[in-house]
Amino acid sequence: MYQLSGVSKTYRGKRSVIALKDVDLAIPDGQLVAVQGPTGGGKSTLLQMLGGLDRPSGGQVVMAGRDLAAMREGTLTKVRADEIGFVFQAFNLIPTLSARENVESALVPGRLSAGERRERAQEALEAVGLGSRADHLPGELSGGQQQRVAIARALVKKPKVLLADEPTGNLDEAMRDEIMELLESYWRDEKLTMVIVTHDSTVAARAQRRLRIVAGEVSDC
């Protein structure tokens, strides 16, 4: 799925910050990977590279045979919209939209009709156990329910890859385990390639493979 070769990322400013250093990394199709490391070590930057949310300062980020780093912006936007799902610690739901409308938003770049978007969004919410809460606003949902909506939004477009940045960071232990079981069920059933950034060793222990990033350098645990 992914082949990173010599990937580096330096953020320029009054003081340059090296986030990634000559990273060489292969992630096969269907692998569940956990990424750990100290704050500021480059975890989120690596996830941004895998998701095409940022471009490296040097090197190649090849996904399914295509170099994300060299793509034109329009092509890269389409790849993100069609093939990559994102889940974040802060949920990133639009507070004025219902749960269903938040999930539908992931389908807007496609060519589905409004009715098809609504139907698929409802199915996705039912799959995460929130079919009866489809008309509720995010503020009317618990933290765990909001994360379920975020997962439904990420998966409604049926991506090939799911990238999750601290998806359980705002949840208690019981809800953390429920969310991880949900993610794992999707990973198994849909044969997703999944990369999860986490500070939680309990979450990381559930992955097939664990990576550690320290000062921009990646190694297998």
HELIX and SHEET records of a PDB file:
HELIX    1   1 LYS A   43  LEU A   50  1                                   8    
HELIX    2   2 LEU A   68  ALA A   70  5                                   3    
HELIX    3   3 GLU A   73  GLU A   83  1                                  11    
HELIX    4   4 ALA A   99  GLU A  104  1                                   6    
HELIX    5   5 SER A  105  LEU A  107  5                                   3    
HELIX    6   6 ALA A  114  ALA A  127  1                                  14    
HELIX    7   7 GLY A  131  ARG A  133  5                                   3    
HELIX    8   8 PRO A  138  GLU A  140  5                                   3    
HELIX    9   9 GLY A  143  LEU A  155  1                                  13    
HELIX   10  10 GLU A  173  GLU A  190  1                                  18    
HELIX   11  11 SER A  201  ALA A  204  1                                   4    
SHEET    1   A 4 VAL A  17  ILE A  27  0                                        
SHEET    2   A 4 TYR A   2  TYR A  11 -1                                        
SHEET    3   A 4 GLY A  58  MET A  63 -1                                        
SHEET    4   A 4 ARG A  66  ASP A  67 -1                                        
SHEET    1   B 6 ILE A  84  PHE A  88  0                                        
SHEET    2   B 6 VAL A 161  ASP A 165  1                                        
SHEET    3   B 6 THR A 193  VAL A 197  1                                        
SHEET    4   B 6 LEU A  32  GLN A  36  1                                        
SHEET    5   B 6 ARG A 209  VAL A 214  1                                        
SHEET    6   B 6 GLU A 217  ASP A 220 -1                                        
END                                                                             
